Amino acid sequence: QRQVVESGGGSVQAGGSLRLSCSVSGFSYSHYAVGWFRQAPGKEREAVVIIHTDGGSTHYADSVKGRFTVSEDNEKHTVYLLMDNLEPDDSAMYYCAADPEGPGPGMLAGLTWWTEAHKTFLYWGQGTQVTVFS
């Protein structure tokens, strides 16, 4: 059974950092797509970063480039999201998702791919809250 479990949310002052963890299980192969998404109250779910595991490509949303960094530990089947220089607008419920394929090159080439990518992920975690206060 494929499962996705996030952890690591919390409250932090603007300018601070948090690291989220996403544990993925049930995939019998090492290469799959993992995405970090967020959704604030009254807003649509948007992708923060997509990573194709086992040394594949990464794609960051424009809003987090230079501030957020994704990494993976293949042995632990875990993907991390290090969030630096957090801003109040980063406050949201953060979700991790996994899929055998995820978004293809065509979608990722779109100017606002982060608004559509969630449609390509099948397995979702329960979410973890991130609150950034000024």
C-alpha positions as CSV (number, residue, x, y, z in Angstrom):
1,Q,0.0,0.0,0.0
2,R,1.4,3.3,-1.0
3,Q,1.5,6.0,1.7
4,V,2.8,9.5,2.1
5,V,3.4,11.0,5.5
6,E,4.6,14.6,6.2
7,S,6.1,16.0,9.3
8,G,7.9,19.1,10.5
9,G,5.5,22.0,10.3
10,G,5.2,24.6,13.0
11,S,5.3,28.3,13.7
12,V,8.2,30.6,13.0
13,Q,9.0,34.2,12.9
14,A,9.5,35.9,9.4
15,G,13.0,35.3,8.2
16,G,13.3,32.0,10.0
17,S,13.6,28.5,8.7
18,L,11.7,25.2,8.9
19,R,12.4,21.8,7.5
20,L,9.6,19.5,6.4
21,S,9.9,15.8,5.8
22,C,8.0,13.5,3.5
23,S,8.2,9.7,4.0
24,V,7.0,7.7,1.0
25,S,6.3,4.0,1.2
26,G,4.9,1.3,-1.0
27,F,6.7,2.2,-4.3
28,S,8.6,-0.9,-5.5
29,Y,10.9,1.2,-7.6
30,S,13.2,4.0,-6.8
31,H,12.2,6.5,-9.4
32,Y,8.9,8.4,-8.9
33,A,7.7,12.0,-8.6
34,V,7.3,13.7,-5.2
35,G,5.7,17.1,-4.9
36,W,5.4,19.6,-2.1
37,F,2.2,21.7,-2.3
38,R,0.6,24.3,-0.1
39,Q,-2.9,25.7,0.3
40,A,-3.8,28.7,2.3
41,P,-7.4,29.4,3.4
42,G,-9.4,30.7,0.5
43,K,-6.7,29.9,-2.1
44,E,-6.1,27.2,-4.6
45,R,-3.6,24.5,-3.9
46,E,-0.3,25.2,-5.6
47,A,2.9,23.3,-6.1
48,V,6.0,24.5,-4.3
49,V,8.5,22.1,-5.7
50,I,8.5,18.9,-7.8
51,I,11.3,16.4,-7.6
52,H,11.8,13.2,-9.6
53,T,13.6,11.0,-7.2
54,D,16.8,9.0,-7.7
55,G,18.7,11.9,-9.0
56,G,16.1,13.3,-11.4
57,S,15.0,16.8,-12.1
58,T,13.6,19.4,-9.7
59,H,11.3,22.3,-10.4
60,Y,10.6,25.1,-8.1
61,A,7.7,27.6,-8.2
62,D,8.9,31.1,-8.8
63,S,7.6,32.3,-5.4
64,V,10.1,30.1,-3.5
65,K,13.1,30.0,-5.8
66,G,16.3,30.9,-3.8
67,R,14.5,30.3,-0.5
68,F,13.4,26.7,-0.5
69,T,15.5,23.7,-1.2
70,V,14.4,20.1,-1.8
71,S,16.6,17.1,-1.1
72,E,16.1,13.3,-0.9
73,D,17.4,10.4,1.0
74,N,16.8,7.4,-1.2
75,E,17.7,4.9,1.5
76,K,15.1,6.3,3.8
77,H,12.6,7.0,1.0
78,T,12.3,10.5,2.4
79,V,12.1,13.9,0.7
80,Y,13.0,17.0,2.6
81,L,11.9,20.6,2.1
82,L,14.2,23.2,3.7
83,M,12.4,26.5,3.8
84,D,14.6,29.5,4.5
85,N,13.9,33.2,4.8
86,L,10.2,32.4,5.4
87,E,7.6,35.1,4.8
88,P,4.1,35.5,6.2
89,D,2.7,34.7,2.7
90,D,4.3,31.3,3.1
91,S,1.8,30.4,5.8
92,A,-0.3,27.5,4.6
93,M,-1.1,23.8,5.0
94,Y,1.7,22.0,3.3
95,Y,1.1,18.7,1.6
96,C,3.4,16.1,0.2
97,A,2.3,13.9,-2.7
98,A,3.8,11.1,-4.7
99,D,3.0,9.6,-8.0
100,P,4.7,7.1,-10.4
101,E,5.0,9.8,-13.0
102,G,3.8,13.3,-11.8
103,P,3.7,16.2,-14.2
104,G,5.3,15.7,-17.6
105,P,7.7,18.0,-19.4
106,G,4.8,19.7,-21.3
107,M,3.1,20.8,-18.1
108,L,6.3,21.8,-16.4
109,A,7.1,24.1,-19.3
110,G,4.0,26.1,-18.7
111,L,4.3,29.6,-17.3
112,T,2.2,28.8,-14.2
113,W,2.7,25.0,-14.0
114,W,2.5,25.2,-10.2
115,T,-1.2,25.8,-10.4
116,E,-1.9,22.6,-12.3
117,A,0.7,20.1,-11.1
118,H,-1.5,18.9,-8.2
119,K,-3.8,17.2,-10.7
120,T,-1.1,14.7,-11.7
121,F,-0.5,13.3,-8.2
122,L,-2.4,10.3,-6.9
123,Y,-1.0,9.7,-3.4
124,W,-1.3,12.5,-0.7
125,G,-0.3,13.0,2.8
126,Q,-2.5,14.5,5.5
127,G,-0.7,17.9,5.5
128,T,1.3,19.8,8.1
129,Q,0.6,23.4,9.1
130,V,3.3,26.1,8.6
131,T,2.6,29.5,10.1
132,V,5.0,32.5,9.7
133,F,4.4,35.5,11.9
134,S,5.8,38.9,11.4
